[in-house]
Amino acid sequence: MAKDLKISNDSYFSDWMKRIKLRIRESQLKAAVRVNTELLRLYWDLGKDIVQRGVEAKWGSKIYSTMSAELKAEFPGLDGFSVTNLKYMKRFYLFYYDDNEISQQLVDQFEKICMIPWGHQILLISKCRTVQEALFYINKTLENGWSRAMLLNFLETDLYERQGKAISNFSRLLPDTHSDLAKETLKDPYNFDFLTLSEGYKERELEDALTSNITKFLLELGQGFAFVGRQVPVQIGERELFIDLLFYHLELRCFVVVELKVCEFDPAFTGQLGVYVTAINHQRKKKTDNETLGLLICKTKDNVMAEYSLEASSQPIGISEYKLKDLLPNEYKSSLPSIEEIEKSLKDL
């Protein structure tokens, strides 16, 4: 027993065991991916057979019930041969095969397609309009390890249409590789549907709501954002100013200053944000950090006005809109007790 204890405390033995465990986990992952790949290939082939053999034209729509019964009887331990799933196999094949415009890219990407679990695939073929859009979400899922629920969230908020769409001057002010990644990082519009605000809300209320829902806000901002703080003070000359929200982006390796405006874009906002970006570069940026980025999120914007404003700026800035789904009427909010009123009522008990 003492000998066993001595071995387990040996650092060489511990390191060796860690490497063994890592290899086992990698092997398990590869095996799971291979199983999923083979399953997707099987579903593709079954879908192809259903289409190319014209089985519905020959035997009618009841063919799916017959096929399902036959396959379940032959393979009782295997799931996936329901009537609904067989119809999805047909859709799976048709969705990718019919897009002639992207046929060569499809050949190049087919291995990736087959790495995505079947539940994810059903979402993609049901909600994506084109193969190009589906491939975008497939790559994002593989990069970020999205669960089916996460994928559904990004599909419903139309990430494909929003990502990389913010108006910015990054191409002019940043090195090419950094500029491309920075542009891909920003969206337009940002979806704040997870917030509940009253009509006539102020900027501070929007900021409060976002920081109270910081996990959902970070999810909407995208992969790589780390929250640094809100109302971050910066001393500029004799004045102390406050930045709405400050983030650090782990992939871009830079600070990101976020300013919120609950009104239409005004060119003056660009100048204000530029000052904050400059202040962070002077006061917080390390030698190993890239140049700080600014992100202005407004309720609405005139794109031409925004582009002209950015041409005049010497700081890398992106400008986006945000959207909210529902607003509570002001009279509803006024009927809710404030924190102070709740505290007072508790003291009176």
Salt bridges, closest charged atoms under 4 A:
ASP49 OD1 - ARG53 NE 3.87
GLU56 OE2 - LYS90 NZ 2.52
GLU111 OE2 - ARG41 NH2 2.28
GLU133 OE2 - ARG129 NH2 3.50
ASP158 OD1 - ARG129 NH2 3.34
GLU161 OE2 - ARG129 NH2 3.86
ASP188 OD2 - LYS301 NZ 2.51
GLU205 OE1 - LYS333 NZ 2.73
GLU207 OE1 - ARG204 NE 3.87
GLU207 OE2 - ARG230 NE 2.94
ASP208 OD1 - ARG230 NH2 2.42
GLU220 OE2 - ARG162 NH1 2.49
GLU220 OE1 - LYS187 NZ 3.93
GLU291 OE2 - LYS285 NZ 3.90
GLU321 OE2 - LYS301 NZ 3.99
ASP348 OD2 - LYS344 NZ 3.40
